[in-house]
């Protein structure tokens, strides 16, 4: 009889082992990349931008498949900016949040993968029992009631026949990959926000300088009119009109200074500080350099580089594996259990060899026949979540391509705008100078000088804003292209056909998290 049981158990194990290679649910397949050869239509493509002989007026050319440095912001050649971003990557709260989220996903994946191994653990039970007198005594000594001490070592193993446990581990690993790319996106967003905040500060400082220069000119004009009024060569109304124009110009300074203060506060926040600790670095447009060569990446490479696209792809992978989990839950569940231990009435002889109890093999098979449709509904929900994840991925890809296309066109038009603003500023400056001379000679009226001053003030501010916009949209292009995280090992783009994989920062739980480095994140 024992031989028959052993044979049956062996046959069952062989059958289960044969099924172990099966994994229900869809195998994840990476979405096909876009086949377009450019993010722009043929009629929109250009090789570069026009140049203008002013600060930030260099021509920029778009280079197909040009790689991006990991620290992409260094293209602006500003050491203060480099230092500020390093501070931000070390201390920013949003980055720290993303780092901890990655750690959560990692540990959840480890916990899920542990289900592939047996569970082993001891148990101890102390019971007081009494059997009915109509039954045979439970103990050899016929003692009734009786106490019983049971010590066991239990081993349990869920046989992953249909791959539900492996699919759950696959889903958890994909969620870890998603968290890793979301961390990359946090690094990219932070560095971009710091660059834009610094450029905005530089723009505001330029606008303040331009406004102060305009105010100084208007004060000189007012002084001239006051002198002419004193000798009877100008009307009081002319003086009053110039005083009003000066006051209006002076009124524009406090809002600009307020905006500058807010930008300084923003930089403090981005670097993980309170507003009582404003960064020591300050920024002006003249301290920055505009890169003359810009990357123009193919859509097929863009989706490999964008952290948000890669995170969306990992989400699709996780959702696909979740279908396998839901399908496996509808199928029979196989478990193995074994225990070894001792049973005695007293602790003194609990571990006597004669008191040993053993259950070497227990095979359990369970199958849900009726649950009100719960398992079926969960499978359908998993399938719908998979379709939702695929739709979100497509939306993310389209958004990424549009971001790059918009930025490339913006750079083209920024250069044209700067050229027009430069011409307008030169013309307005010349017109103002001529009008002031005419006013001094008595050949121009108050309306002439007011119009000339207003036009000049507007053109000067527009020029500064156009210069800053070229820098800002250049930064936006690097952000739209993914930021260069795949080059963190310093090797460069040695093999564009080889897919870069996310290697998470190795910050220890008891240490402050640091920005990723070459040993922690490298190309796969």
LINJO-V675578 format. One line per field, one symbol per residue. phi: phi as a letter, one per 30 degrees, with the letter a starting at -180 (. if undefined). psi: psi as a letter, one per 30 degrees, with the letter a starting at -180 (. if undefined). burial: b if it has 24 or more other ideal C-beta (glycine too) atoms within 12 Angstrom, else e. A space follows every 50 residues. Layout:
phi: ???
psi: ???
burial: ???
This chain:
phi: .dddddddddddddddddddddbdjdddbeddddcdcadcdedcdbdacd cbdbeicddccccdiddcdecdddddhbdededdddddddbddddddddd dddddeddddddddddcdcbadbbbcbcbbcdddcdedcddidadbcbcb cbccbbbddddciddddddddddddddddddddedddddddddddddddd ddddddddddddddddddddddddddddddcicbdddddddddddddddd dddeddddddddddddddddcicdddbdeddbbbddccbcdccbdbdded deddcdddddddddddeddddddeddddddceccbcbbbbabbadbddce cdedcdbbbdabccbbbdcbbiiddddddddddddddddddddddddddd ddeddddddddddedddddddddddddddddddddddddddicbcddddd dddddddddddddddddddddddddddddddjiiedcddididdbedddd cdcdecddecbddcddbddcbbdd
psi: eeeeeeeeeeeeeeeeeefffkjllkkkkkkklkfkflflleffklfall lkilkggkkkkkjkgklkleifffffhjeeeeeeeeeefefkeeeeeeee eeeeeeeeeeeeffffllkkllkkkjlklklkfflkkfleggkklllkkk kljkkkkjjieggeeeeeeeeeeeeeeeeefeeeeeeeeeeeeeeeeeee eeeeeeeeeeeeeeeeeeeeeeeeeeeeefgggkleeeeeeeeeeeeeee ffeeeeeeeeeeeeeeeeefggllffikkfklklefflkkkfkkkjkkee eefffkeeeeeeeeeeeeeeefeeeeeefflkkkkkkllkalklflfege gkffgkkkjfkkkkkkkkekgggeeeeeeeeeeeeeeeeeeeeeeeeeee eeeeeeeeeeeefeeeeeeeeeeeeeeeeeeeeeeeeeeefggkleeeee eeeeeeeeeeeeeeeeeeeeeefeeeeeeffffgffgffgfaieiffkkk lkjlkhkkeglkklkkaefeklk.
burial: eeeeeeeeeeebeeebeeeeeebbbbebeebebeeeebbbeeeeebeebb ebebbbbbbbebeeebbbbbbbbbbbebebbbebbbbbbbbbebbbebbe bbbbbbebbeebeebbeeeeeeeeeeeeeeeeeeeeeeeeeeeeeeebbb bbbbbbbbbbbbbbbbbbbbbbbbbbbbbbbbbbbbbbbbbbbbbbbbbb bbbbbbbbbbbebbbebbeebbebbeebeeeeebeeebbebbbebbeebe ebbeebeeebeebbebbbbbbbeeeeebbebebbbeebebbeebbbbbbb bbbbbbbbbbbbbbbbbbbbbbbbbbbbbbbeebbbebbebbbbbeeeeb eeeebebeeeeebeeeeeeeeeeebeeebeebbebbeebbebbeebbbeb bebbbebbbbbbebbbbbbebbebbeebbebbeebbeebeeeebebebbb ebbbbbbbbbbbbbbbbbbbbbbbbbbbbbbbbbbbbbeeeebeeeeeeb ebbbbebeeeeebebbeeeebbbe
